[in-house]
Amino acid sequence: MTEISFDDFLKVDIRVGQVVRAEPFPEARKPAIKMWIDFGPGLGERKTSAQVTVHYTPDALVGKRVMAVVNFPPRQIGRFMSEVLVLGVPDAAGAVVLLTPDLDVPLGGRMH
């Protein structure tokens, strides 16, 4: 593992957002779901796709609060432009479990 400085950590802008829309992404190489996430005033709505189909359905994601990196450059995934990176950790079998705040926090709140 490479050590980084605290200043390096501060460069990564991780915010809380709420999924406002989600749909299957059948064109993706690996099973994925497209998500539109509201990060509140200032950041607004951003979209992404994530390989989270083992534990989540599009309907179950709508309304869910998630954590995401919001300052990576957009990335083209097939015909879809991903604007943020939602964060998760693998379960025992390697399937992604999304990182979420365990209490109600304002949209756009920055992780620190």
C-alpha positions as CSV (number, residue, x, y, z in Angstrom):
1,M,0.0,0.0,0.0
2,T,1.3,3.4,-0.9
3,E,1.1,6.1,1.7
4,I,-0.4,9.5,0.7
5,S,-0.3,12.8,2.5
6,F,-3.4,14.4,4.1
7,D,-3.2,17.1,1.3
8,D,-3.5,14.2,-1.2
9,F,-6.6,12.9,0.6
10,L,-8.2,16.4,0.6
11,K,-8.0,16.5,-3.2
12,V,-10.6,13.7,-3.4
13,D,-14.0,15.2,-3.1
14,I,-16.4,12.6,-1.7
15,R,-20.0,13.7,-1.2
16,V,-23.4,12.3,-0.2
17,G,-26.1,12.2,-2.8
18,Q,-29.5,10.6,-3.2
19,V,-30.4,8.4,-6.1
20,V,-33.3,10.0,-7.9
21,R,-33.5,7.7,-10.9
22,A,-32.1,4.3,-11.8
23,E,-32.4,1.9,-14.7
24,P,-30.8,-1.3,-16.0
25,F,-27.7,-0.9,-18.2
26,P,-27.9,-3.9,-20.5
27,E,-25.3,-2.5,-23.0
28,A,-22.6,-2.6,-20.3
29,R,-20.0,-5.4,-20.6
30,K,-20.7,-6.5,-17.0
31,P,-24.1,-6.3,-15.4
32,A,-24.6,-2.7,-14.2
33,I,-27.2,-0.1,-13.3
34,K,-27.4,3.5,-14.5
35,M,-28.0,6.0,-11.7
36,W,-28.9,9.7,-11.6
37,I,-27.8,11.1,-8.2
38,D,-28.9,14.4,-6.6
39,F,-26.0,16.1,-4.7
40,G,-28.1,19.1,-3.7
41,P,-27.5,22.8,-4.4
42,G,-24.1,23.6,-5.9
43,L,-23.5,20.2,-7.4
44,G,-26.9,19.3,-8.7
45,E,-27.7,16.0,-10.4
46,R,-24.9,13.8,-11.8
47,K,-25.1,10.4,-13.4
48,T,-23.0,7.2,-13.1
49,S,-23.2,3.5,-13.7
50,A,-22.2,0.9,-11.2
51,Q,-21.8,-2.9,-11.1
52,V,-24.1,-3.4,-8.2
53,T,-26.7,-5.8,-9.6
54,V,-26.0,-8.6,-7.1
55,H,-27.4,-6.6,-4.1
56,Y,-29.5,-3.9,-5.7
57,T,-32.3,-3.4,-8.3
58,P,-33.0,-0.1,-10.0
59,D,-36.2,0.3,-8.0
60,A,-34.5,-0.4,-4.7
61,L,-31.8,2.3,-5.4
62,V,-34.2,5.2,-5.9
63,G,-34.3,7.2,-2.7
64,K,-31.1,5.6,-1.4
65,R,-28.3,7.9,-0.1
66,V,-24.8,7.0,-1.5
67,M,-21.3,8.3,-1.2
68,A,-19.5,9.2,-4.4
69,V,-16.3,10.9,-5.7
70,V,-17.5,14.0,-7.6
71,N,-14.3,15.4,-8.9
72,F,-13.0,12.8,-11.3
73,P,-13.3,13.7,-15.0
74,P,-16.3,12.2,-16.8
75,R,-15.7,8.7,-18.2
76,Q,-17.4,7.2,-21.3
77,I,-18.9,3.8,-20.6
78,G,-20.4,2.5,-23.9
79,R,-22.9,5.2,-24.9
80,F,-23.2,6.5,-21.4
81,M,-21.1,9.2,-19.8
82,S,-20.4,8.5,-16.1
83,E,-19.8,11.7,-14.2
84,V,-19.2,10.4,-10.6
85,L,-17.9,7.3,-9.0
86,V,-20.2,5.7,-6.4
87,L,-18.2,4.0,-3.6
88,G,-18.7,0.5,-2.3
89,V,-16.9,-2.4,-0.7
90,P,-16.9,-6.1,-1.6
91,D,-18.9,-8.6,0.3
92,A,-17.4,-12.0,1.1
93,A,-18.1,-13.1,-2.5
94,G,-16.8,-10.0,-4.1
95,A,-20.1,-8.3,-4.9
96,V,-20.3,-4.6,-4.3
97,V,-22.1,-3.2,-1.3
98,L,-22.6,0.6,-1.5
99,L,-21.3,2.9,1.1
100,T,-24.1,4.9,2.7
101,P,-24.4,7.3,5.7
102,D,-26.2,5.6,8.6
103,L,-28.0,8.8,9.7
104,D,-29.9,11.4,7.7
105,V,-27.4,14.0,6.4
106,P,-27.8,16.9,4.0
107,L,-27.3,16.2,0.3
108,G,-23.9,17.4,-0.9
109,G,-22.2,16.9,2.5
110,R,-18.5,16.4,2.0
111,M,-16.8,13.4,3.7
112,H,-14.0,14.3,6.0
